[in-house]
Each structure stands twice: as structure tokens, then as C-alpha cells.
Amino acid sequence: MLIVIMVSSIQLALESPLNDPESKMIKAIYWLDIIATSIFTVEAASKIVAFGFMSNGEHSYMQSPWNVFDFILILTSTIGLVGYSI
């Protein structure tokens, strides 16, 4: 997961509104974003299945502030990808 986080961070650093949207780099960044978001979504889904979403006690997924932050980032990234593809 740390490698995926590092790749995702590098990808974010390379993005710029000044880049040509038809360039190979931007297309590669787009696909890396899809892959990273998919991996993060699978990780969150597996934690939700393992610990429960919200009301399974103190170890539920949404009881941890880091998991809430992670969930918000995944939602934001997914909405961004859907908005980009429209």
C-alpha cells in the first residue's frame, strides 16, 4: 500500500492544468489514477467487510478518524474520475 500511495503522490505532483490533455503523460496519469483508486477502494471494502461499516462497535471502519479521511478521499477521487470521463 505504501508503494501505491507513493505512486499516487508522484502522479498528483505531475498533474498540471497547463499540460496538454492529449499527451501520453496525461493519459498515463489518468490510468494510474484509475488503478490507484481501484486499489484504495478494494482496501477500504475489505476493511469494511472485516470490521463492519459503522455500528459494529469501536473497531468499525467509520469509528477511526483515519478511515473516515480515507473514505472521503476515495469518494472524492471516484467522483473526480466519473466527472473526467463524462
SEVO-304597 format. One record per residue (C-alpha): residue number from 0; x negated, y, z. Coordinates in pm, 1 decimal. Each point is the difference from the previous one (the first is absolute). Layout:
pt resi = NUM; x = X; y = Y; z = Z
...
This chain:
pt resi = 0; x = 0.0; y = 0.0; z = 0.0
pt resi = 1; x = -287.8; y = 237.6; z = 68.9
pt resi = 2; x = -124.7; y = -43.1; z = -356.3
pt resi = 3; x = 346.7; y = 79.3; z = -137.3
pt resi = 4; x = 16.1; y = 309.0; z = 222.6
pt resi = 5; x = -342.0; y = 114.3; z = -122.9
pt resi = 6; x = 92.0; y = -55.6; z = -366.8
pt resi = 7; x = 327.3; y = 185.6; z = 55.0
pt resi = 8; x = -185.6; y = 290.5; z = 163.5
pt resi = 9; x = -246.2; y = 22.8; z = -289.5
pt resi = 10; x = 291.0; y = -11.4; z = -242.5
pt resi = 11; x = 167.2; y = 291.2; z = 179.4
pt resi = 12; x = -324.9; y = 198.3; z = -10.4
pt resi = 13; x = -25.3; y = -50.3; z = -377.4
pt resi = 14; x = 351.9; y = 120.4; z = -74.1
pt resi = 15; x = 39.8; y = 359.2; z = -114.0
pt resi = 16; x = 278.2; y = 187.3; z = -176.6
pt resi = 17; x = -265.5; y = 123.1; z = -244.6
pt resi = 18; x = -74.9; y = -351.2; z = -127.8
pt resi = 19; x = 130.0; y = -98.8; z = -342.9
pt resi = 20; x = 308.9; y = -217.0; z = 64.4
pt resi = 21; x = -87.3; y = -215.4; z = -302.6
pt resi = 22; x = -355.8; y = -76.9; z = 109.7
pt resi = 23; x = -113.6; y = -351.0; z = 82.5
pt resi = 24; x = -101.4; y = 110.4; z = 350.4
pt resi = 25; x = 350.8; y = 123.8; z = 82.7
pt resi = 26; x = 152.4; y = -321.0; z = -134.0
pt resi = 27; x = -242.9; y = -204.0; z = 210.5
pt resi = 28; x = 83.6; y = 211.1; z = 306.7
pt resi = 29; x = 371.4; y = -59.1; z = -62.6
pt resi = 30; x = -48.5; y = -379.2; z = -10.4
pt resi = 31; x = -224.0; y = 7.3; z = 307.2
pt resi = 32; x = 275.8; y = 192.0; z = 177.4
pt resi = 33; x = 254.8; y = -267.4; z = -94.3
pt resi = 34; x = -231.2; y = -276.7; z = 121.5
pt resi = 35; x = -87.5; y = 175.6; z = 328.3
pt resi = 36; x = 363.2; y = 88.5; z = 72.4
pt resi = 37; x = 101.6; y = -360.0; z = -70.2
pt resi = 38; x = -265.1; y = -134.5; z = 236.8
pt resi = 39; x = 100.0; y = 245.4; z = 273.7
pt resi = 40; x = 367.7; y = -89.6; z = -51.1
pt resi = 41; x = -72.7; y = -372.7; z = 31.5
pt resi = 42; x = -199.9; y = 66.9; z = 316.7
pt resi = 43; x = 284.5; y = 203.1; z = 153.2
pt resi = 44; x = 259.8; y = -258.1; z = -103.6
pt resi = 45; x = -200.7; y = -281.1; z = 158.2
pt resi = 46; x = -31.5; y = 197.3; z = 325.0
pt resi = 47; x = 374.1; y = 69.6; z = -3.8
pt resi = 48; x = 76.3; y = -369.2; z = -49.7
pt resi = 49; x = -244.6; y = -99.3; z = 273.6
pt resi = 50; x = 93.0; y = 260.2; z = 263.3
pt resi = 51; x = 346.7; y = 117.0; z = -98.9
pt resi = 52; x = 81.8; y = 342.9; z = -134.5
pt resi = 53; x = 124.9; y = 205.2; z = 290.8
pt resi = 54; x = 192.3; y = -174.7; z = 274.6
pt resi = 55; x = -204.2; y = -309.5; z = 82.9
pt resi = 56; x = -164.9; y = 145.4; z = 307.7
pt resi = 57; x = -314.2; y = 198.3; z = 56.2
pt resi = 58; x = -194.1; y = -181.4; z = -274.5
pt resi = 59; x = 246.9; y = 85.8; z = -278.5
pt resi = 60; x = -146.9; y = 160.7; z = -310.5
pt resi = 61; x = 157.5; y = 342.4; z = 49.9
pt resi = 62; x = -97.8; y = 17.2; z = 368.3
pt resi = 63; x = -361.3; y = 81.1; z = -91.6
pt resi = 64; x = -71.0; y = 358.5; z = -111.1
pt resi = 65; x = -263.7; y = -126.8; z = -245.9
pt resi = 66; x = 253.1; y = -231.6; z = -162.6
pt resi = 67; x = 253.9; y = 284.2; z = -23.9
pt resi = 68; x = -267.7; y = 210.5; z = -169.6
pt resi = 69; x = -87.0; y = -292.4; z = -229.3
pt resi = 70; x = 368.6; y = -49.3; z = -87.3
pt resi = 71; x = 42.2; y = 369.1; z = -88.1
pt resi = 72; x = -311.4; y = -11.1; z = -220.3
pt resi = 73; x = 126.8; y = -309.5; z = -182.1
pt resi = 74; x = 340.5; y = 160.7; z = -58.7
pt resi = 75; x = -160.2; y = 321.5; z = -124.6
pt resi = 76; x = -234.6; y = -187.7; z = -231.2
pt resi = 77; x = 282.1; y = -215.0; z = -138.4
pt resi = 78; x = 218.7; y = 305.0; z = -64.2
pt resi = 79; x = -296.4; y = 166.8; z = -173.0
pt resi = 80; x = -52.7; y = -300.0; z = -225.5
pt resi = 81; x = 369.3; y = -17.3; z = -88.7
pt resi = 82; x = 2.3; y = 373.7; z = -71.0
pt resi = 83; x = -310.8; y = -32.0; z = -217.4
pt resi = 84; x = 147.0; y = -278.4; z = -210.6
pt resi = 85; x = 323.7; y = 188.0; z = -75.4
